[in-house]
Amino acid sequence: MNMEKVNCHNLRILKRFFEPVLAGTKKFEIRFDDRGYKKGDFIVMHEYSDEAPHYSGRTITKRIGFITNYEQKEGFVVFSLLDLV
């Protein structure tokens, strides 16, 4: 039985990307893999404004589904965002 540790990653996300994630139309994320993302990890996205740099206080939590670095820039991964059940 695989007992790998599941991590929770807190990430800043710009409002223009946060809104489609919240609406359910953006179902993937491309990130630099400086955190060792893996399938099953939780992603807590914190909405951020770069116009007047601050956090809005809104968050959304997703889970990583499929993950790959295929055809990505060096060091980047793309992963699917799954709803929590």
MARVEX-778590 format. One line per 5 residues: number of its first residue (from 1); their letters; for each residue x, y negated, z of C-alpha. Coordinates in Angstrom, 3 decimals. Example, Ala and Ser with C-alpha at 12.3 -4.5 7.8 and 13.67 -1.06 7.14 Angstrom:
BEGIN
1	AS	12.300,4.500,7.800 | 13.670,1.060,7.140;
This chain:
BEGIN
1	MNMEK	0.000,0.000,0.000 | 1.346,-3.448,-1.003 | 1.459,-5.784,2.004 | 3.055,-8.860,0.389 | 2.658,-12.095,2.295;
6	VNCHN	0.073,-14.509,0.891 | 1.138,-18.150,0.956 | -0.854,-21.366,1.093 | 0.535,-24.183,-1.068 | -0.521,-27.795,-0.435;
11	LRILK	-0.275,-29.722,-3.697 | -0.853,-33.301,-4.736 | -3.099,-33.629,-7.814 | -4.002,-36.798,-9.682 | -7.679,-37.802,-9.759;
16	RFFEP	-7.902,-37.322,-13.560 | -7.003,-33.635,-13.028 | -8.782,-33.182,-9.677 | -12.217,-34.055,-11.121 | -12.194,-31.289,-13.801;
21	VLAGT	-10.958,-28.728,-11.229 | -13.809,-29.781,-8.930 | -16.309,-29.560,-11.823 | -15.013,-26.091,-12.740 | -13.915,-27.021,-16.270;
26	KKFEI	-10.168,-26.925,-15.541 | -9.404,-23.344,-14.560 | -5.610,-23.358,-14.771 | -2.612,-25.241,-13.435 | 0.896,-25.709,-14.834;
31	RFDDR	3.523,-26.350,-12.188 | 7.263,-26.306,-11.657 | 7.877,-23.056,-9.788 | 9.788,-24.482,-6.844 | 7.529,-22.661,-4.368;
36	GYKKG	7.578,-19.091,-5.643 | 3.906,-19.014,-6.608 | 2.377,-15.559,-6.866 | -0.964,-13.909,-7.539 | -3.240,-14.108,-4.506;
41	DFIVM	-1.674,-17.257,-3.025 | -3.987,-20.079,-1.951 | -3.693,-23.529,-3.509 | -5.007,-26.533,-1.575 | -5.194,-29.497,-3.927;
46	HEYSD	-5.196,-32.962,-2.383 | -6.589,-35.694,-4.641 | -4.045,-38.488,-5.157 | -4.253,-41.866,-6.854 | -1.137,-43.176,-8.559;
51	EAPHY	-2.713,-46.602,-9.211 | -2.508,-47.616,-5.559 | -0.524,-44.663,-4.196 | -2.647,-42.921,-1.590 | -4.575,-39.729,-0.876;
56	SGRTI	-8.374,-39.973,-1.146 | -8.987,-37.343,1.537 | -10.762,-35.016,-0.907 | -9.391,-31.492,-1.257 | -10.297,-28.297,-3.036;
61	TKRIG	-8.989,-24.814,-2.316 | -8.471,-22.199,-5.016 | -6.677,-18.884,-5.298 | -4.072,-17.940,-7.893 | -5.276,-15.271,-10.308;
66	FITNY	-3.144,-14.528,-13.353 | 0.309,-16.134,-13.419 | 2.963,-16.263,-16.152 | 5.928,-18.260,-17.385 | 5.365,-17.173,-21.015;
71	EQKEG	6.044,-20.048,-23.453 | 6.481,-22.522,-20.571 | 9.315,-25.007,-20.143 | 12.260,-23.687,-18.147 | 11.266,-23.230,-14.500;
76	FVVFS	7.507,-23.752,-15.033 | 4.585,-21.358,-14.610 | 0.930,-21.454,-15.541 | -1.653,-19.816,-13.326 | -5.414,-19.390,-13.278;
81	LLDLV	-7.452,-21.020,-10.522 | -10.019,-18.702,-8.962 | -12.921,-19.794,-6.787 | -12.992,-18.516,-3.223 | -15.766,-16.026,-2.640;
